Amino acid sequence: MHDSMSARWLRWSLTAIAVLLTVIVIELSALIGPVQPRASAQILDGGQQRKQLLEAQQTTNMKLDRILQHLRTQAIKVKVVGTDKDSKNTTAPKPRAATR
């Protein structure tokens, strides 16, 4: 009688452990979610990067040339909104003395 009691107890314990492990597996699979593709590193193409930098530099130089040409040949209207003298007239707050 004692052997059947311990066998039943062992079966019940193993069943309970199996159920708990199943619950844990389900929870973990829900937390992980769908597997997303991993990021892969790309091998940098130094020649392509250099070409892009040179093209950007050429574009910048063309824009600067147009600005310089405009400044040399055409009149520019300027309206002064503020001057350096205006900023000197404003007084900064005096620093407070250090207290201990």
Secondary structure, 3 states (H helix, E strand, C coil): CHHHHHHHHHHHHHHHHHHHHHHHHHHHHHHHCCCCCCCCCCCCCHHHHHHHHHHHHHHHHHHHHHHHHHHHHCCCCCCCCCCHHHHHHCCCCCCCCCCC
